[in-house]
């Protein structure tokens, strides 16, 4: 019985720590249009250098907006 308890606790901590590490590696940067200057809701940023190396900024979901389809 002790082996089952130890095994289940170790599996739980393993899964929890892997999920925590994955969450920190895939963090997203959000753009809040309410805090931005101006009247534009979406700001398009054109990087000077390689666009693939620049981090993307995601707009915060609005009220009752659960899914957003963006153009690439």
N, C-alpha and C positions, 0 to 999 in steps of 0.2 A: 504494500500500500504506500509506503514511503517513497518507493521508486516512481510510482505513478504521479505522486504529488510533486516530486522534484522535477520530473520530466515535463509535466504540464506547466509548472512555473517557469522553467527555463525556456520552453517554447514560447510562452507569452512574452517574456522579456526580450527574447531574440526578435520576435515579430514587431514588438513595440519599438525597439531600438532601430531596427531597419526602416520602419515607417518614419521615424523621427529624422533619421539621416537623409532619407529620400526627400522628405518635405523641405529640409534646409538646402539641399542641393538644387531643387527645382523651384526656388522662390521666385515670385513674379513681382515686378514693379508696376504699381498702379498709378494712373493719372486721374486725379479728381477734378473734373471740370468746374465744380463749385468753388474751388480755391484758386483757379486760374484767373489771370487778368484778361478782360475782354469778354466778348459775347459768344465766341465760338465754343461749341460743345466738344468737338473733336479737333485735336491739333495734329497735323501731319508733320513729322520731323524727317527731313532728308539729310542723312549723314554725309559728310564729305569723304570720309574714308570708306573702307569696305563695309557695305551695309549688312553683310552676314555677321560681322563681328560685333556690331552694336546691339546692346540689349533692347528688347522691345518693351514698350510701356503699354499696359492694358488699361482701358477705361473702366471705372468702377460701375457695376451693374446699377441701373436705375430701379425705381420702384416697380415691382411686378415684372421685371425683366429677368428671366431665368436662363435663356439661351440667346447667344448672339452669334451671328454668322458674319465673319469678316472676310474681305477680299485680301488675297495675299499680295 
